[in-house]
Amino acid sequence: MENQGGTPRIAVIDGQGGGIGSAIIKKLKAVYGETVEIIALGTNAIATSQMLKAKANRGASGENAIVQTVRQMDLVTGPMGIVMAHAMMGEVTPAMAAAVTAAPATKLLLPLSQENVAVVGVSSMPLPHLVDELVDNHIKQRLALPSLEQSRSENV
């Protein structure tokens, strides 16, 4: 799964304060370094800013940025609310939610929601455990890239 440049492109979408997206980006950078391109997409400028501080390669904010960018990604991740219109206290617009769900990229969502929605059969884990599960298991399977740790051990 790669774009034409060869580097897998991952969109991390978050809203409000950007804390969930920042946690995902920090873990992705720790595991993959610059072998992946991470695009921070915030529903607002504060969320984008926080994700850029977490070392995303690039970032953009707002509805049009999300709608246009998700179409070009190999993988899209974030909290469950990114596919729910009016989630995150109204920050996720119907157009954003529709664009994310319609994007050809694989969507890996964390089952975190402030909405009146529960996903049956999902155990509740703290955010750090969910991020570990996301990066170490689900993203790893889909990208088929060695982690930085694996690359270092192979070069020894």
N, C-alpha and C positions, 0 to 999 in steps of 0.2 A: 504494500500500500504506500505509494509515493506519488508526489506530484511530478511534473515534467523535469524539474530541477534535480530530482533524486532524493531530496530530504523530505521525510514525512512532515506534513503540516497538521498541527493540532490546534484547534480553536478551543480556548477555555472561556466560557461565558459565565458571567456572574453579575450581580446587581448589588444594591444597597452599599455596604462598605467594602465589598470585594474580598472578604476574608476567606470564603470557601475557595474561590478562584486562586487566590494567592497561595493557599496551602497546596493546591494541586500543582501549581507552577513550580513551587519550591521543590516538591518531590520529583517532578519530571526532570528538572534541571539537575538535581542530585543524582538521579539514576542515568539519564541520557545525555546530559551536558548539551553540546551544540549539535548532536547527531539528529535532533528534531528541531523544527521551527515552531515555536509557540506563539500563537496570536491571541492576545488578550482582548476580548470583546466585552465591554461593560455596558450595562443598560444605562449607566450614568458615568460622568467623568471621574468621580471619586473611586468607583469600583475599578475603572480602567487604570487610574493612577496607582492604586495599590497593587494591581497585578503587574504593572510595569516595574514597580519597585521590587517585586519578587523575581525579576529578571526575565519576563516575557521578551521575546525578540522584537515584537511590535505590538501596538495596541490601537484601538479605536473605540469610540463611544456612540451609543444611540441606535435608533431603529434602523436607519439606512445602512450604517456600518455593519450591523449584524446580518441584515437581510442580504446584502451583497456579498459579504465575506464567507458566510457558511457554505455557499455553493462551491467554493474553491478548496475546501478543506478535505483532508483524508480522514480525520476523526474529530468529533465534537464532544466536549464534555462539560459538565457543570452540574449544579443541583437540579433536581427534578422539575423545579418551577420553570426552567427555560423552555419547556414544551407546553406550558399552561398559560393561556391568555389571562392577563390581569394578575398574574402571580407577583410575588415580591412587592406587595403593597401597591400594585398597579404598574410597576415599572416594566413588566413584560407585556408588550402590546400584542394584539392578535396577529399582526404582521410578523413580529419577531418569532412568536411561537410557531406559526405556520411555516416560516422559512426554515427554522431548525428542523422541524419534523419532515419537511419535504427535501431537505438537503440529502444528496447521495451518500454523504459520509456516514460511517458508523457512529451512532450516538451512544455514549456511555454516561449514564446519569447516576448521580448519587441520590439515594432515597431520603433526601432531606427536604422538608417543606414546612413553611409556616402557614400553608393553606389548610383548608378543612378537608384534606385528602390523606388517606392512609393506604399504603400498598400492603395488601395481605400477603403473608408468607415471607416478609422481609424482616429480619431481626434488626433491632436498633443497636447500632454501634456508634461509638464516639467518632467525630470527624477524623482524627488522625488515623484510626483503624480503617475507615472507609477509603481514605486517600491511599493508604498502603495497599489495600485490596485492589483499588482501581489501577494504580500504576504497576504494582508488582505482578498482578495476575492478568487482568483484562487487557490493559494496553500492551503489555509485553507480548501476549498471544497474537494480537492483531498487527503489531509492527514488525515482529520477527527481527529485531535489532538487538545486538548485545548491549548490556548495560555498561556503564563506565567501569564498574568493578570487574566485569567479565573481560573487557578489553584490556585492562591493566594486567590481569593475571595471565592472559594469553601472550602479552608482550614481554613477560618476565622470562 
